Amino acid sequence: MSAAEQALASGDAVPLSLRGPAPTRVVAGYGFWLFLLSDIVIFAALFAAYAVLSGESAGGPTAADLFDKRHVLIETACLLASSVTCGFGSLAVQSGDRNSTYFWMAITFILGVTFLSLEVSEFSHMLSIGAGPSRSAFLSAFFTLVGTHGLHVTIGLCWLIVMLLQVATLGFQPMVSRRFFCFGLFWHALDIVWIGVFTIVYLGAHL
Amino acid sequence: MSTEIEAQGMAPGVNVHTRGTRGSYLIGLSYAVVLTLASFWASSTDVIYSPGVPILLGVLAIAQMGVHLVFFLHISSAPDQTNNILALAFGIFVVGLLVFGSMIIMAHLNHNMMPMNKLMQMQR
């Protein structure tokens, strides 16, 4: 036990000035947290655009005509379940358990792909009935907001594949588990953005 | 985690107690499921006074975001999380400015704009 640990265990905390620099994991996590917040600011701008334009359907289909609540509930369930399996996966990463990392992250991946395919089928159905992004200001704002979220999920899935390959080739080095930690933050943050999407876009449409 | 602490010395910002367990993820999941189902129910029911429904949906959404922050992202009020909390507070401030600012400004502009048919008549 080091002197600093002894001091902490005996109750008198080490003065901040004597503790030295924070470990890379903390610094990396904080930096990634700042990135996530700035990403959420981008989504806030898109939410503001949607909130302003949601009524401007230019005589075309309105939000209440287009959106199906049951479809959205299934999408939400997929994303929520994938958030929890991602959490289980990061616990497995922390304990260095390779098999359960693969297992939980594979389930996370499958749920993410299910979410994306549901979203793509919804978009293609809307395009086929002539409700594409060029139809009205409301639909432009809708496709930008929900499409940006879908793009983030797609990038997250690519990242997940890369991380699983890194676990396979590099093992659980501190570097790899740090990246997995950041991936977990990213995935959970996407779920938070989705709460805003389903509340404002899909449930708000039927009020 | 303990190996990392030994390798790099005791450093601030490492909170061994807020890492989360399977149990805490499942508790978070159950809160999130209840809140999600409640907001889907609230949007389609006639039981609630209908002008109050948007406010209820907003409250449920903010509560669920809080649940996700605490149980999934492990944001807490622990002393070593001060930086994260401050960044989060600033993020919420900017988000609020952007969303409500845009909505208020656009509503005012809309209100002050001449109706389109009158505008058309003036152009003739």
Interface residues (C-beta under 8 A of the other chain):
Chain A: S2 A4 E5 L8 V14 L16 R19 G20 P21 A22 P23 T24 R25 V26 Y30 W33 L34 L37 S38 I40 V41 A44 A45 F47 A48 A49 A51 V52 K69 L73 T76 L80 A81 S83 V84 G87 F88 L91 Q94 P174 L185 H188 A189 D191 I192 I195 G196 F198 T199 L203 G204 H206 L207
Chain B: M1 E4 I5 E6 Q8 G9 M10 A11 P12 G13 V14 R19 G20 T21 R22 Y25 L26 G28 L29 A32 V33 T36 S39 F40 S43 S44 S50 V53 P54 L57 G58 L60 A61 Q64 M65 H68 L69 F72 L73 N83 N84 A87 L88 F90 G91 V94 V95 L98 V99 G101 S102 M103 M106
